[in-house]
Amino acid sequence: MKLSKFGQKFTQKSGIVGLMDDIGNALDENPNMIFMGGGNPGQLPEVEKVFQQKLESLLADPIKRQSILGVYQSPQGDKEFRVAVASFLKKQFGWDLNHNNIAISNGSQSAFFILYNMFAGSMPNGDYHSIHLPLSPEYIGYKDIGVNENFFTATRPSIELLDDNLFKYHVDFSTLALSDKTAAMCVSRPANPTGNVLTDDEINHLDELAKEKNIPLIIDGAYGLPFPNIIFTEATPHWNQNTILTLSLSKMGLPGLRTGIVIANEKVIEKYTNVNTIVNLSCGSLGPALAKELFKTGEIVSITQDYIKPFYQERANKAANWFRQYLGKLPYRIHKPEGAIFLWLWFKDLPITSHELYQRLKIRGVLVVPGDDFFVGIDDEWSHKRECLRVSYVQPELLVKQGIQIISEEVMKAYQGI
């Protein structure tokens, strides 16, 4: 089979392909696998009940049912939904926007594919521009998303050691360097994989740097503000005409509906929509239809505050304490749990790589994600890259605790040379 450069790049194995393969295939290999790897949200019965009621109401109405199932939506997304989202954001935060500042995507991953390749890669004048990640490790799904190679640059974080075996990454502004070949900056907030939440000062500083360079600041808010609001520390939502904010319904409990939301200035949205028309033709209907009333009534706030945020915050604290219990005096640290749905573990001077640890755990029936592939844009031999592990804590409590015990056993064996 002869493949184009595009075909060769996007048909090869990658971190995100491996992750999704594991999620899809692991149960065939081990039906009792404990899933602590992927980004699937937890099951919250109260939230599922709300979605069930909305869905039943939509399907019971012949006109709405036909609109959802039998009509192409605009490639920019359902206008009524975009109006509802814009009105919600304007009322909540005073942002100067309207429905023309919003586009819908078939999931955040497709939105980032379009946005990144709109700004970076081979330029018309022959130059080559890249996306800069001010703090890496970052989302594994970014790594292979560029049509061209060498698509990312990144700044290595500074590390603050905290009490209770915790640590925290910070943007190291002393080494952050943007060039004329930097097309945009991107951060996830809270960060996937670490649960780190960049402070308001860090976000404002990045915003200033972006404006100075006349490049957009892209904020991936899939886990963050204002929804699903899986943030356990003080943070202020950020958006302006130079910011591209992406949001998602997935971590609300609707990953199967593949509904992402892009908020940007109208010129960016117009160009994004043109590309989306070519790539996706139109946007899915069910996600916007299901969530529309939640934005109109403001119910989306109560869902996040009353159910989603408390569930993950309580589970994060429990999981961290279980690791402390089972890991004992081993040389480990946990990134301070500030948000998202993962714990990020650092095993200093681990005798094996995180990928080898992942393979051992897979044999034991526990699926996690090795840290290596999250250090997007950092190509040096920093040993820290091979000492980290991302662990999801959304499964039922007994399974999570059992999985943590097995992880701890394998880490102990690694340090003992077994």
DODRENTI-92526 format. One record per residue (C-alpha): residue number from 1; x, y, z; chain. Coordinates in pm, 1 decimal. Each point is the difference from the previous one (the first is absolute). Layout:
<drentors>
DRENTOR; num; c1; c2; c3; cadena
DRENTOR; NUM; X; Y; Z; A
...
</drentors>
This chain:
<drentors>
DRENTOR; num; c1; c2; c3; cadena
DRENTOR; 1; 0.0; 0.0; 0.0; A
DRENTOR; 2; 140.2; 338.6; -100.9; A
DRENTOR; 3; -87.6; 277.0; 240.5; A
DRENTOR; 4; 36.3; 375.7; -21.9; A
DRENTOR; 5; 195.9; 187.8; 264.9; A
DRENTOR; 6; -334.6; 70.3; 165.4; A
DRENTOR; 7; -87.7; -368.8; -19.4; A
DRENTOR; 8; 334.1; -110.0; 142.0; A
DRENTOR; 9; -23.8; 243.2; 290.2; A
DRENTOR; 10; -358.7; -63.9; 101.9; A
DRENTOR; 11; -7.3; -376.0; -46.7; A
DRENTOR; 12; 295.8; -68.3; 229.2; A
DRENTOR; 13; -24.1; -91.7; 365.8; A
DRENTOR; 14; -4.7; 290.7; 244.2; A
DRENTOR; 15; -72.4; 69.4; 363.8; A
DRENTOR; 16; -363.9; 91.6; -53.2; A
DRENTOR; 17; -55.1; -295.5; -236.3; A
DRENTOR; 18; 146.6; -235.2; 259.3; A
DRENTOR; 19; -215.7; 150.6; 272.6; A
DRENTOR; 20; -321.6; -40.5; -198.7; A
DRENTOR; 21; 100.7; -351.2; -111.0; A
DRENTOR; 22; 44.6; -95.4; 363.6; A
DRENTOR; 23; -340.5; 135.2; 90.3; A
DRENTOR; 24; -162.1; -183.5; -289.1; A
DRENTOR; 25; 187.9; -329.5; 16.9; A
DRENTOR; 26; 101.8; -59.2; 359.5; A
DRENTOR; 27; -329.1; -160.5; 101.2; A
DRENTOR; 28; 43.3; -261.0; -274.0; A
DRENTOR; 29; 333.2; -98.2; 156.5; A
DRENTOR; 30; -108.6; 30.1; 363.0; A
DRENTOR; 31; -371.4; 42.6; 76.5; A
DRENTOR; 32; 87.5; 91.3; 359.3; A
DRENTOR; 33; 236.7; 282.2; -97.5; A
DRENTOR; 34; -2.4; 297.0; 238.0; A
DRENTOR; 35; -19.3; 307.2; -221.8; A
DRENTOR; 36; 213.1; 277.3; 146.6; A
DRENTOR; 37; 136.1; 122.5; -330.7; A
DRENTOR; 38; -234.1; 186.2; -236.5; A
DRENTOR; 39; -182.3; 327.3; 49.0; A
DRENTOR; 40; -347.2; -147.5; 25.0; A
DRENTOR; 41; -204.5; 191.7; 261.2; A
DRENTOR; 42; -152.9; -166.3; 303.0; A
DRENTOR; 43; -361.5; -110.1; 20.3; A
DRENTOR; 44; -206.4; 247.2; 201.5; A
DRENTOR; 45; -359.5; -126.4; 32.0; A
DRENTOR; 46; -145.0; 344.9; 77.4; A
DRENTOR; 47; 155.0; 149.5; -312.9; A
DRENTOR; 48; -95.5; -298.1; -215.8; A
DRENTOR; 49; -360.1; 43.3; 115.6; A
DRENTOR; 50; -2.2; 360.9; -123.1; A
DRENTOR; 51; 134.0; -106.3; -340.3; A
DRENTOR; 52; -248.8; -286.2; -21.5; A
DRENTOR; 53; -291.4; 235.8; 61.9; A
DRENTOR; 54; 125.4; 245.6; -261.6; A
DRENTOR; 55; 52.8; -278.8; -253.8; A
DRENTOR; 56; -342.6; -152.7; 56.6; A
DRENTOR; 57; -162.3; 340.0; -39.8; A
DRENTOR; 58; 183.7; 62.2; -328.1; A
DRENTOR; 59; -85.0; -338.3; -148.9; A
DRENTOR; 60; -365.3; 31.2; 101.6; A
DRENTOR; 61; -36.7; 315.6; -209.5; A
DRENTOR; 62; -29.0; -91.6; -373.7; A
DRENTOR; 63; 129.5; 337.8; -118.8; A
DRENTOR; 64; 301.5; 1.0; 231.3; A
DRENTOR; 65; 68.2; -365.4; -74.4; A
DRENTOR; 66; 6.8; 68.6; -373.0; A
DRENTOR; 67; 226.6; 301.3; 51.5; A
DRENTOR; 68; 247.7; -209.1; 201.5; A
DRENTOR; 69; 0.9; -315.6; -209.1; A
DRENTOR; 70; -98.8; 102.2; -350.6; A
DRENTOR; 71; 143.2; 345.0; -74.2; A
DRENTOR; 72; 355.9; 117.5; -62.4; A
DRENTOR; 73; 107.2; 269.3; 243.5; A
DRENTOR; 74; 214.0; 297.7; -95.2; A
DRENTOR; 75; 376.8; -68.4; -1.5; A
DRENTOR; 76; 23.7; 279.5; 258.7; A
DRENTOR; 77; -257.3; -181.0; 212.7; A
DRENTOR; 78; -364.5; 46.0; 93.7; A
DRENTOR; 79; -65.7; 375.7; 26.7; A
DRENTOR; 80; -245.4; -26.7; 288.4; A
DRENTOR; 81; 254.8; -193.8; 203.3; A
DRENTOR; 82; 274.8; 251.4; -79.4; A
DRENTOR; 83; -229.6; 285.8; 103.9; A
DRENTOR; 84; -74.4; -178.0; 327.9; A
DRENTOR; 85; 369.3; -59.3; 74.3; A
DRENTOR; 86; 95.8; 358.2; -88.3; A
DRENTOR; 87; -278.1; 142.7; 216.4; A
DRENTOR; 88; 104.6; -222.0; 290.1; A
DRENTOR; 89; 366.2; 106.0; -23.3; A
DRENTOR; 90; -86.8; 367.8; -37.1; A
DRENTOR; 91; -233.0; -9.3; 301.1; A
DRENTOR; 92; 238.4; -201.2; 218.9; A
DRENTOR; 93; 327.7; 178.0; -80.0; A
DRENTOR; 94; -82.3; 316.0; -193.7; A
DRENTOR; 95; 189.3; -119.4; -305.9; A
DRENTOR; 96; -57.8; 209.8; -311.1; A
DRENTOR; 97; -117.5; -268.4; -240.5; A
DRENTOR; 98; -297.2; -134.3; -192.3; A
DRENTOR; 99; -88.6; -313.9; -193.8; A
DRENTOR; 100; 240.2; 98.2; -279.0; A
DRENTOR; 101; 287.4; -48.3; 244.8; A
DRENTOR; 102; -91.4; -365.6; 44.8; A
DRENTOR; 103; 36.6; -310.5; -213.4; A
DRENTOR; 104; -80.1; -361.7; 77.8; A
DRENTOR; 105; 233.8; -289.2; -72.9; A
DRENTOR; 106; -44.8; -374.2; -15.3; A
DRENTOR; 107; 205.2; -39.6; 315.1; A
DRENTOR; 108; 295.2; 206.3; 121.6; A
DRENTOR; 109; 254.6; -219.3; -179.9; A
DRENTOR; 110; -132.3; 97.9; -342.4; A
DRENTOR; 111; -10.2; 365.7; 108.1; A
DRENTOR; 112; 368.2; -9.8; 93.7; A
DRENTOR; 113; 93.0; -172.2; -324.6; A
DRENTOR; 114; -156.2; 288.6; -189.0; A
DRENTOR; 115; 122.5; 282.2; 223.7; A
DRENTOR; 116; 359.9; -117.4; 30.4; A
DRENTOR; 117; 40.2; -62.2; -371.9; A
DRENTOR; 118; -167.4; 332.8; -81.8; A
DRENTOR; 119; 273.0; 187.3; 183.2; A
DRENTOR; 120; 310.9; -217.8; -12.2; A
DRENTOR; 121; 200.6; -207.2; -245.6; A
DRENTOR; 122; 130.8; 100.6; -343.3; A
DRENTOR; 123; -77.8; 364.3; -74.1; A
DRENTOR; 124; -66.4; 157.7; -342.2; A
DRENTOR; 125; 337.1; 182.3; 7.1; A
DRENTOR; 126; 190.2; -324.0; 60.8; A
DRENTOR; 127; 44.6; 52.0; 375.1; A
DRENTOR; 128; -97.3; -263.1; 252.3; A
DRENTOR; 129; -200.2; 96.9; 309.4; A
DRENTOR; 130; -70.8; -205.3; 311.6; A
DRENTOR; 131; -234.2; -12.3; 298.0; A
DRENTOR; 132; 165.2; 75.9; 334.1; A
DRENTOR; 133; -104.0; -175.0; 320.5; A
DRENTOR; 134; 102.1; 224.8; 293.0; A
DRENTOR; 135; -15.5; -295.7; 234.0; A
DRENTOR; 136; 61.4; -361.0; -95.7; A
DRENTOR; 137; -112.0; -277.1; 84.1; A
DRENTOR; 138; -316.8; 66.3; -197.1; A
DRENTOR; 139; -288.9; -190.7; -152.7; A
DRENTOR; 140; 114.7; -311.7; -185.1; A
DRENTOR; 141; -250.1; 69.9; -280.0; A
DRENTOR; 142; 192.4; 308.1; -111.5; A
DRENTOR; 143; 321.1; -186.1; -75.5; A
DRENTOR; 144; -73.8; -141.4; -344.9; A
DRENTOR; 145; -269.2; 240.8; -112.8; A
DRENTOR; 146; 215.1; 214.7; -228.6; A
DRENTOR; 147; 1.4; -76.9; -371.5; A
DRENTOR; 148; 372.4; 85.9; 1.8; A
DRENTOR; 149; 273.4; -140.7; 221.1; A
DRENTOR; 150; 167.5; 193.1; 283.9; A
DRENTOR; 151; -326.2; 178.1; 60.3; A
DRENTOR; 152; 49.8; 95.6; 365.9; A
DRENTOR; 153; 249.5; 180.3; 213.8; A
DRENTOR; 154; -33.5; 2.6; 377.3; A
DRENTOR; 155; 135.9; 149.1; 319.7; A
DRENTOR; 156; 112.2; -237.2; 273.5; A
DRENTOR; 157; -188.4; 80.6; 322.3; A
DRENTOR; 158; 149.2; 101.4; 330.4; A
DRENTOR; 159; -83.7; -244.1; 278.3; A
DRENTOR; 160; -111.3; 105.6; 347.6; A
DRENTOR; 161; 28.1; -270.3; 267.4; A
DRENTOR; 162; -287.1; 6.3; 250.6; A
DRENTOR; 163; -91.5; -173.9; 323.9; A
DRENTOR; 164; -183.9; -334.7; 14.4; A
DRENTOR; 165; 199.3; -144.0; -292.9; A
DRENTOR; 166; -148.6; 254.7; -239.0; A
DRENTOR; 167; 160.8; 217.4; -266.4; A
DRENTOR; 168; -118.1; 259.7; -250.0; A
DRENTOR; 169; 110.3; 111.3; -346.4; A
DRENTOR; 170; 23.2; 371.9; -79.1; A
DRENTOR; 171; 60.2; 182.8; -326.7; A
DRENTOR; 172; 369.5; 92.7; 0.5; A
DRENTOR; 173; -20.3; 348.4; -147.9; A
DRENTOR; 174; 376.7; 41.1; 42.5; A
DRENTOR; 175; 57.5; -253.9; -278.0; A
DRENTOR; 176; -319.6; 44.8; -204.8; A
DRENTOR; 177; 112.1; 127.9; -339.2; A
DRENTOR; 178; -230.0; 84.2; -289.6; A
DRENTOR; 179; 139.1; 66.0; -345.5; A
DRENTOR; 180; -131.2; 150.3; -321.6; A
DRENTOR; 181; -73.3; -358.6; -102.3; A
DRENTOR; 182; -239.8; -57.5; 291.4; A
DRENTOR; 183; -351.9; -19.7; -142.8; A
DRENTOR; 184; -197.8; -31.3; 326.1; A
DRENTOR; 185; 27.5; -108.2; 361.6; A
DRENTOR; 186; -220.9; -267.8; 153.1; A
DRENTOR; 187; -66.6; -114.5; 356.8; A
DRENTOR; 188; -256.0; -236.0; 148.6; A
DRENTOR; 189; -163.2; 131.7; 318.2; A
DRENTOR; 190; -28.8; -212.1; 207.1; A
DRENTOR; 191; 283.5; -186.8; -161.8; A
DRENTOR; 192; -36.0; -342.3; -149.9; A
DRENTOR; 193; 190.0; -208.7; 120.1; A
DRENTOR; 194; 104.4; 161.9; 326.5; A
DRENTOR; 195; -309.0; 167.8; 144.3; A
DRENTOR; 196; 208.5; 318.7; 25.2; A
DRENTOR; 197; -194.6; 327.0; -12.3; A
DRENTOR; 198; 197.7; 294.1; -128.5; A
DRENTOR; 199; -48.0; 295.4; 233.3; A
DRENTOR; 200; -179.8; 315.3; -112.9; A
DRENTOR; 201; 338.6; 178.3; 3.9; A
DRENTOR; 202; 151.6; -265.6; -227.9; A
DRENTOR; 203; -293.0; 23.2; -243.5; A
DRENTOR; 204; 11.6; 381.4; -3.5; A
DRENTOR; 205; 376.7; -5.6; -59.9; A
DRENTOR; 206; -42.2; -243.0; -290.3; A
DRENTOR; 207; -276.9; 220.6; -138.7; A
DRENTOR; 208; 233.6; 300.3; 7.5; A
DRENTOR; 209; 277.5; -193.5; -176.9; A
DRENTOR; 210; -244.4; -119.5; -266.7; A
DRENTOR; 211; -121.8; 352.1; -67.5; A
DRENTOR; 212; 357.6; 128.9; -21.6; A
DRENTOR; 213; 75.8; -262.6; -265.4; A
DRENTOR; 214; -338.4; 47.8; -169.2; A
DRENTOR; 215; -80.0; -369.9; 30.8; A
DRENTOR; 216; -305.5; -166.6; 156.7; A
DRENTOR; 217; -1.1; -158.6; 343.5; A
DRENTOR; 218; -194.3; -326.4; -21.4; A
DRENTOR; 219; -147.7; -128.2; 325.8; A
DRENTOR; 220; -123.5; -357.5; 2.6; A
DRENTOR; 221; -276.9; 3.7; 259.8; A
DRENTOR; 222; -130.9; -353.1; -50.8; A
DRENTOR; 223; 7.0; -62.2; 376.7; A
DRENTOR; 224; -19.4; 359.1; 110.2; A
DRENTOR; 225; -184.3; 328.1; 20.8; A
DRENTOR; 226; -280.6; 78.6; -21.5; A
DRENTOR; 227; -110.5; -360.0; -55.4; A
DRENTOR; 228; 42.3; -282.5; 91.9; A
DRENTOR; 229; 187.3; 195.7; 270.6; A
DRENTOR; 230; 214.3; -290.7; 121.2; A
DRENTOR; 231; 228.6; 244.0; 181.3; A
DRENTOR; 232; 81.2; -25.4; 370.5; A
DRENTOR; 233; 187.3; 329.5; 44.2; A
DRENTOR; 234; -64.7; 369.3; -60.1; A
DRENTOR; 235; 1.8; 89.6; -369.0; A
DRENTOR; 236; -168.0; 259.3; -219.1; A
DRENTOR; 237; -135.9; -83.2; -346.6; A
DRENTOR; 238; 198.0; 181.5; -268.9; A
DRENTOR; 239; -101.7; 114.7; -347.4; A
DRENTOR; 240; 58.5; 300.5; -223.6; A
DRENTOR; 241; 23.2; 72.4; -370.7; A
DRENTOR; 242; 354.7; -139.2; -11.2; A
DRENTOR; 243; -93.3; -319.7; 185.4; A
DRENTOR; 244; -138.3; -317.6; -154.1; A
DRENTOR; 245; -182.1; -191.8; 272.0; A
DRENTOR; 246; -111.0; -355.7; -70.0; A
DRENTOR; 247; -260.1; -170.3; 217.3; A
DRENTOR; 248; -165.9; -340.2; -12.6; A
DRENTOR; 249; -308.6; -188.7; 110.5; A
DRENTOR; 250; 200.5; -322.6; 37.6; A
DRENTOR; 251; 101.9; 35.9; 364.2; A
DRENTOR; 252; -353.9; 105.6; 85.4; A
DRENTOR; 253; -71.2; -367.9; -62.9; A
DRENTOR; 254; -66.4; 10.3; -375.8; A
DRENTOR; 255; 321.9; -120.1; -172.1; A
DRENTOR; 256; -197.2; -212.8; -245.1; A
DRENTOR; 257; -171.9; 306.1; -147.9; A
DRENTOR; 258; 332.4; 156.3; -113.3; A
DRENTOR; 259; -93.3; 363.4; 58.9; A
DRENTOR; 260; 273.5; 260.1; 28.9; A
DRENTOR; 261; -43.3; 378.2; 18.8; A
DRENTOR; 262; 246.2; 252.2; -147.9; A
DRENTOR; 263; -14.9; 361.7; 122.9; A
DRENTOR; 264; 209.6; 256.2; -186.7; A
DRENTOR; 265; -13.3; 327.3; -189.5; A
DRENTOR; 266; -228.7; -1.1; -301.3; A
DRENTOR; 267; 280.4; -18.5; -259.7; A
DRENTOR; 268; 141.3; -314.8; 159.4; A
DRENTOR; 269; -346.3; -155.6; 23.4; A
DRENTOR; 270; -70.8; 79.1; -365.2; A
DRENTOR; 271; 321.7; -166.4; -116.3; A
DRENTOR; 272; -46.0; -292.4; 238.8; A
DRENTOR; 273; -351.3; -54.4; -139.9; A
DRENTOR; 274; 128.2; -5.6; -358.7; A
DRENTOR; 275; 246.7; -275.6; 87.5; A
DRENTOR; 276; -261.5; -188.2; 202.8; A
DRENTOR; 277; -230.4; 2.0; -301.7; A
DRENTOR; 278; 266.5; -170.7; -210.4; A
DRENTOR; 279; 109.6; -247.3; 267.9; A
DRENTOR; 280; -329.1; -84.5; 174.3; A
DRENTOR; 281; -271.1; 146.3; -226.1; A
DRENTOR; 282; -220.3; 82.3; 298.9; A
DRENTOR; 283; -18.4; -30.9; 377.2; A
DRENTOR; 284; -178.3; -264.8; 200.2; A
DRENTOR; 285; -346.6; 92.0; 122.7; A
DRENTOR; 286; -66.2; -201.4; 312.6; A
DRENTOR; 287; 251.0; 160.7; 239.5; A
DRENTOR; 288; -114.0; 358.8; -63.4; A
DRENTOR; 289; -366.2; -103.2; 8.6; A
DRENTOR; 290; 44.5; -179.9; 330.6; A
DRENTOR; 291; 195.4; 279.9; 168.9; A
DRENTOR; 292; -181.2; 301.4; -143.0; A
DRENTOR; 293; -250.4; 35.8; 282.8; A
DRENTOR; 294; 271.8; -43.6; 261.5; A
DRENTOR; 295; 161.4; 321.5; -122.8; A
DRENTOR; 296; -328.5; 186.7; -41.2; A
DRENTOR; 297; -110.1; -73.7; 355.7; A
DRENTOR; 298; 344.8; 11.2; 158.9; A
DRENTOR; 299; -51.1; -356.6; 122.5; A
DRENTOR; 300; 345.9; -83.6; -128.1; A
DRENTOR; 301; 142.8; 193.3; 297.5; A
DRENTOR; 302; -191.3; -199.1; 261.1; A
DRENTOR; 303; 91.3; -330.5; -166.0; A
DRENTOR; 304; 370.1; 80.2; 14.2; A
DRENTOR; 305; -7.0; 149.3; 349.0; A
DRENTOR; 306; -230.8; -252.2; 166.0; A
DRENTOR; 307; 109.8; -326.6; -161.2; A
DRENTOR; 308; 297.8; 5.4; -237.0; A
DRENTOR; 309; 258.2; 203.6; 190.1; A
DRENTOR; 310; -69.9; -157.2; 345.5; A
DRENTOR; 311; 20.4; -353.9; -141.0; A
DRENTOR; 312; 343.5; 48.3; -154.7; A
DRENTOR; 313; 140.2; 205.9; 286.4; A
DRENTOR; 314; -96.2; -262.7; 258.3; A
DRENTOR; 315; 131.9; -282.6; -217.1; A
DRENTOR; 316; 329.9; 180.4; -66.9; A
DRENTOR; 317; 62.1; 40.3; 371.7; A
DRENTOR; 318; -85.8; -364.4; 69.8; A
DRENTOR; 319; 223.4; -128.0; -278.9; A
DRENTOR; 320; 292.8; 214.1; 116.2; A
DRENTOR; 321; -39.4; -131.6; 354.9; A
DRENTOR; 322; -14.7; -361.2; -124.3; A
DRENTOR; 323; 327.1; 54.4; -185.8; A
DRENTOR; 324; 156.2; 142.5; 315.5; A
DRENTOR; 325; -121.6; -306.1; 190.3; A
DRENTOR; 326; 132.3; -258.4; -244.5; A
DRENTOR; 327; 317.2; 170.1; -125.7; A
DRENTOR; 328; 123.0; 71.1; 350.5; A
DRENTOR; 329; 358.5; 127.3; 3.4; A
DRENTOR; 330; 77.8; -63.2; -366.7; A
DRENTOR; 331; 144.6; 304.7; -184.7; A
DRENTOR; 332; -323.8; 119.1; -158.8; A
DRENTOR; 333; -185.1; 327.9; -40.1; A
DRENTOR; 334; -351.2; 80.8; -118.1; A
DRENTOR; 335; -69.1; 315.5; -195.4; A
DRENTOR; 336; -222.1; 216.5; 217.2; A
DRENTOR; 337; -356.7; -95.8; -103.6; A
DRENTOR; 338; -144.8; 330.3; -118.5; A
DRENTOR; 339; -243.6; -127.2; -261.8; A
DRENTOR; 340; -77.7; -239.7; -287.5; A
DRENTOR; 341; -58.3; -371.7; 63.9; A
DRENTOR; 342; 352.1; -138.9; 39.6; A
DRENTOR; 343; 284.5; -26.5; 243.3; A
DRENTOR; 344; 349.9; 55.6; -139.8; A
DRENTOR; 345; 261.4; -205.9; 179.6; A
DRENTOR; 346; 374.5; 61.2; 1.7; A
DRENTOR; 347; 226.6; -287.4; 106.0; A
DRENTOR; 348; 341.9; 159.4; 35.8; A
DRENTOR; 349; 290.1; -209.3; -133.7; A
DRENTOR; 350; -235.7; -281.8; -97.6; A
DRENTOR; 351; 224.0; -287.5; -116.4; A
DRENTOR; 352; -230.9; -81.2; -291.1; A
DRENTOR; 353; -174.7; 234.0; -244.4; A
DRENTOR; 354; -362.1; 98.0; 48.5; A
DRENTOR; 355; -78.6; -193.3; -318.0; A
DRENTOR; 356; 147.4; -317.2; 147.9; A
DRENTOR; 357; -202.3; 60.5; 316.0; A
DRENTOR; 358; -311.3; 43.8; -214.5; A
DRENTOR; 359; 66.1; -335.9; -169.0; A
DRENTOR; 360; 43.5; -174.4; 335.2; A
DRENTOR; 361; -324.1; 150.8; 128.4; A
DRENTOR; 362; -186.4; -99.9; -313.9; A
DRENTOR; 363; 99.6; -362.0; 65.8; A
DRENTOR; 364; -129.1; 42.1; 356.9; A
DRENTOR; 365; -335.4; 122.9; -133.2; A
DRENTOR; 366; 39.4; 373.3; 65.1; A
DRENTOR; 367; -2.7; 242.6; -290.8; A
DRENTOR; 368; 180.7; 333.1; 51.2; A
DRENTOR; 369; 181.7; 238.6; -236.0; A
DRENTOR; 370; 382.1; 32.0; 0.8; A
DRENTOR; 371; 126.0; 354.0; 30.6; A
DRENTOR; 372; 253.2; 4.8; -285.7; A
DRENTOR; 373; -238.3; 109.7; -275.7; A
DRENTOR; 374; -139.6; 294.3; 196.5; A
DRENTOR; 375; 322.8; 200.2; -16.8; A
DRENTOR; 376; -96.2; 149.0; -334.7; A
DRENTOR; 377; 265.9; 229.2; -146.4; A
DRENTOR; 378; 273.2; -103.2; 247.1; A
DRENTOR; 379; 238.6; -214.1; -200.0; A
DRENTOR; 380; 298.8; -16.4; 234.0; A
DRENTOR; 381; 88.7; -290.4; 229.3; A
DRENTOR; 382; -152.1; 145.8; 316.2; A
DRENTOR; 383; -27.1; -298.9; 234.7; A
DRENTOR; 384; -317.7; 141.6; 156.1; A
DRENTOR; 385; -185.0; -86.6; -321.1; A
DRENTOR; 386; 44.7; -372.4; 64.7; A
DRENTOR; 387; -97.6; 12.7; 367.6; A
DRENTOR; 388; -364.3; 111.6; -21.3; A
DRENTOR; 389; -336.0; -174.2; -29.8; A
DRENTOR; 390; -354.2; 124.2; -61.7; A
DRENTOR; 391; -269.1; -176.8; 201.1; A
DRENTOR; 392; -374.5; 58.2; -31.8; A
DRENTOR; 393; -210.1; -33.9; 316.0; A
DRENTOR; 394; -353.9; -1.1; -143.9; A
DRENTOR; 395; -76.4; -373.3; 24.9; A
DRENTOR; 396; -202.4; -131.3; 298.8; A
DRENTOR; 397; 186.5; 55.8; 326.6; A
DRENTOR; 398; 80.5; -364.4; 69.4; A
DRENTOR; 399; 156.0; -41.1; -345.5; A
DRENTOR; 400; 200.9; 320.1; 33.6; A
DRENTOR; 401; 133.6; -106.0; 339.6; A
DRENTOR; 402; 81.5; -346.4; -133.6; A
DRENTOR; 403; 175.7; 151.0; -300.6; A
DRENTOR; 404; 204.7; 234.6; 219.9; A
DRENTOR; 405; 108.9; -294.7; 213.7; A
DRENTOR; 406; 118.7; -189.9; -310.4; A
DRENTOR; 407; 179.3; 308.3; -137.1; A
DRENTOR; 408; 176.2; 42.0; 333.7; A
DRENTOR; 409; 104.9; -365.0; 2.9; A
DRENTOR; 410; 153.9; 24.3; -346.3; A
DRENTOR; 411; 177.8; 325.5; 81.4; A
DRENTOR; 412; 145.7; -160.0; 312.5; A
DRENTOR; 413; 120.6; -297.9; -205.2; A
DRENTOR; 414; 163.5; 237.7; -248.9; A
DRENTOR; 415; 194.5; 178.2; 273.4; A
DRENTOR; 416; 100.1; -336.3; 146.2; A
DRENTOR; 417; 127.4; -116.0; -338.8; A
DRENTOR; 418; -255.8; -278.5; -28.0; A
</drentors>
